[in-house]
Amino acid sequence: MIAITGAKGGCGKSTVTVGLARAFARSETSAITVDADRQLPNLHVMTGLDREPTLAELKRGQSLDTIAQTDPESPTVGVVPAPKPSQPFEFEPHREAFDTDGTQLLVDCPSGAGPDVVEPVRQADGVIVVATDTDRGLDAAETSIELARRLDVPVYGAVLNQCSEVPTQANRWEGVPLLGCVPDRPSPLLNQTVEESFDEIVTRLSAQSAADRSLPEYGGDRLPVGTPELDDQLDGGVPPGSIVALVGEPSSQAEQLLYSATDVRGTLYISTLQPRGAVRQSIDTTGLPTGNPTIREVGGETPIEDATELIEKLPNAANLIIDGTDPLEQQDRSTYLSFLGTLKERLVDTDSIGLLHCLGDSSHRRTATLRAADIVLEFETIRPGIEGDAAHYVTIPKYRPADTATEPVTLTFATDSRTGPIESPTGSN
């Protein structure tokens, strides 16, 4: 089973999935394509097939070919549409169905790097990363590579879509073979030049040995938080399993750091203060490099219980963001302390990190949050005047890995347009 991934939407994962399946068929290897993108399903549209039966109709012990429809352009290619949003489906219970002996299985994954992507990638034998020749597309490809490696899934290679030559940035992807470029053509799945490109990619894939597909050495024991200046100060990031408390006044724009964190790995974003749509709009319009987090709202009378249920489903090597902690801190003390313990255990079990957004210091449970945190970041904004841009600084009063405070960090995502970076409160830039 090969997972076709790409963190940026519109990079052409579905085109590559169908193109590779048909190329396998031309090489006398039957193939089945599975659409795992329940929000934006596309495989059945591309192949002109019915929306049903979907993947969710697969029963325990049933093989995929029993629900696969035949691709009209290639009789040895099967197509399984994605589950509808209302249809529950998990890959793990059906793992045997994805062991298709003699048939190449290709899974078209959702964009981003959230839990909906993690689930099929975790079950895959390997990953093919799809990217376009744009700065954002290439950066997103690196996010997909990082995700696969954190899940211990080999990256079989990268496919550059709508591209005639390999971009310089892609040549720096250590341990990631460049399988080929797919040229930009109208109706690409019916274009002979594009077909030949997919045939060459399949030839390279088929020639890979077990050693070629083995996991590379993946150095480092830190997970970056997505803000380069801060990651440098933290020796590359924070240890997996860490709780990071981000403290800032409501007007400080500390959430910009949270949005940046979504760019480096799959993220479960739990919002206790804003509707899901408002969070999504803020992330999409921030102007910073961001990922495609899974956003969930928690509120009402049982916020801790609802948050705990979500945390229990946290995948491996992910970000967990809670924005903000105040509604949780205001619950019963023993219940909140138990929640913090559960949170820590889950982060350790999954090698993930948790970023807790603490607004101000008015909450009477804030002391418990800061005590549980392995790292405390205090976020401050200085506004020079009406015409100037705000400047942001982070101090780190608690840093458990080093047991010492660090120097203030100047963040570059906002500077004064007239004078450049403003001096920090301590006089250190």
Buried (B, 14 or more C-beta within 10 A) or exposed (E): BBBBBBBBBEBBBBBBBBBBBBBBBBBEBBBBBBBBBBEEBBBBEBBEBEEEBBBBBBEEEEBBBEBBBBBEBBEBBBBBBBBBEEEEBEBEEBEEBBEBEEBBBBBBBBBBBBBBBBBBBBBBBBBBBBBBBBEBBBBBBBBBBBBBBBBEBBBBBBBBBBBEEBBEBBEEBEEBBBBBBBBBBEEBBEBEEBBEBBBBBBEBBEEBEEEEBEEEEEEEEBBBBBBEBBBEBBBBBBBBBBBBBBBBEEEBBBBBBBBBBBBBBBBBBBBBBBEEEEBBEBBEEBEBBBBBBBBBBBBEEEBBEBBBEBBEEBBBBBBBBBBBBBBBBEBEEEEBBEBBEBBBEBBBEBBBBBBBBBBBEEBEBBEBBBEBBBBBBBBBBBEBEEEBBBBBBBBBEBBBBEEEEBEBBBBEBBBBEEEEBBEBEEEEE
